[in-house]
Amino acid sequence: MFTLGIDPGLTRCGYGLVRSTPNKRNSWNVLKAGIVTSDRTDAVPLRLKDIYRELDQIVRETRPDALAVEKVFFKVNVKTAMAVGQASGVALLVAAQNNVPVYQYGATEVKQAIVGYGQATKVQMQSMVAKLVGLDSIPGPPDVADAIGLAITHLIMVPYLKSVNKALEALN
């Protein structure tokens, strides 16, 4: 199974395509990862258009089975939350236009799945992501590690989601 993790952002949008190896528990390989950037001096619509074009190209090239996108959450900075929300909307649109199912996970859920602790630090997350995918160094910038972590979180969740769906079908 191929999952494309997206860590949305207006300036830097991280992505990571991760493959799980069937019948091998906790075996993940990063096939492609990086960031999509937009020019801070451009108007927001143009920046979103740039993000759309690049994400659409990545999805068309890689044909993921699922997209795992970080849920938008903010505590204080509404301006940042709006920008992240706009970039997130672009990722959701790309998925819909390419018929790729979308799953959204909050930062705490990702930290819990990857590190085992929902309040893990960025460094702990990046280190564990590198270990889980067998990288010698931490993938950077942090948006890339976060995107890979999102993809792994979804791959961890797939068996659970399948069992829930099976249980729901049995009820009907």
KAZI-V985204 format. One record per backbone hydrogen bond with DSSP energy under -1.0 kcal/mol. NH is the residue of the N-H (numbers start at 0). CO is the residue of the C=O. Records with the same first field share a line. If there is no record, write none. Layout:
NH=CO / CO
//
This chain:
2=17
3=65
4=15
5=67
6=13
12=35
13=6
14=33
15=4
16=31
17=2
18=28
19=0
20=26
23=20
26=23
28=18
30=16
31=16
33=14
35=12
37=10
41=38
46=42
47=43
48=44
49=45
50=46
51=47
52=48
53=49
54=50
55=51
56=52
57=53
58=54
59=55
60=56
61=57
62=58
64=1
65=1
66=100
67=3
68=102
69=5
70=104
77=75
80=76
81=77
82=78
83=79
84=80
85=81
86=82
87=83
88=84
89=85
90=86
91=87
92=88
93=89
94=90
95=91
96=92
97=93
98=95
99=94
102=66
104=68
109=105
110=106
111=107
112=108
113=109
114=110
115=110
116=110
119=116
124=120
125=121
126=122
127=123
128=124
129=125
130=126
131=127
132=128
134=129
143=140
144=140
145=141
146=142
147=143
148=144
149=145
150=146
151=147
152=148
153=149
154=150
155=151
156=152
157=153
160=156
161=157
162=158
163=159
164=160
165=161
166=162
167=163
168=164
169=165
170=166
//
